[in-house]
């Protein structure tokens, strides 16, 4: 997606729509090359039929705000503050509406979020999440299991039809690509591609950002490595083979890589979404110095989706949270966190994008986004195959 911050370029106006079309089309599609901010506008794929919703009226929004403030609380889950700028998002929501946010398991994975819904479906206590932010494949899964409820935000029509459930059960929020986050105080030669990670000089230095049996981010990393080493979006098996070699070489550290482990040198190379890696780079502010690079091959994009728990203890606060996330304010906060927000194209057309954040957005040249069917197949293969093929317990 990018090599250094000095090479950041803004995503082209058509990038989101084209990338999201790839998410639901029959075959793999490369993300378009990034263009300069002056690129000509392109239309966001519109919703049609049942998937359309009129903008909320002032009275309707006022009623929702009042109902949410009466509930007084919102419970989120698995939202690290350095993930996609969520720290500012959470603070901004509370500042705007005076609603206290109870944050559960900030380092949890997508699977943990769904498990929390199921485990607390009869509870209205603080352990029951109201909202979730999960990998694309988990949205349809949660809908089929009856774990989420429908809601269409007032900006619904700006969300490409290919990036949302027609009935409003889940909807895309942002995307990024996988990258190498490297502590250069420890690692002198920054790896440029997946094959470099197998070099003996990286022994005991490389970590995934999650457990590949439950984490969408980690599953995607395994898949991307496979694409770079003989696999494809339809064949994730080489990814398991790659990590089998990485583990056998002693290069893979069997812990979940986090900001702290990168900074301490315990896991000086972390494979993570670009927005997480860049967020760490900003947060650490040179202590230690961090370089973020996207591998030259196997460039892999991933979209996440939002949904409201079917058992949300604070359903109105949950709806108001979604309205905030999909407003210009919320979308720009994600953009400031190095994520490409789902309404990006529409906001560029309307002139409501944060120009400073836009100028820092990464180059998406060459990245691909899988279809939902491909995600389902690869997720099944990797989660089931990891324990036996790779044999490393990541925790």
Secondary structure, DSSP 8 states (H G I E B T S, - for coil): --SSGGG-----TTHHHHHHHHHHSSS-EE------TT----------GGG------HHHHHHHHHHHHHH-EEEEES--TTSTTHHHHHHHHHHHH--EEEEE-TT--HHHHHHHHHHTTT--STTS-SEEEEEHHHHHHHHHTT-EE----TTGGGS-GGGB-TTSS-EEEEEEEEEEEEETTT-SS---SGGGGGSGGGTT-EEESS-TTT-HHHHHHHHHHHHHTT-BTTB-HHHHHHHHHHHHTT-B-SS---HHHHHHTTTSEEEEEHHHHHHHHHHHTTSS-EEEE--SS--BEEEEEEEEETT-TTHHHHHHHHHHHTSHHHHHHHHHTT-EETTHHHHHHHT-S-HHHHHT----TT-EE--HHHHHHHHHHHHHHIIIII-----
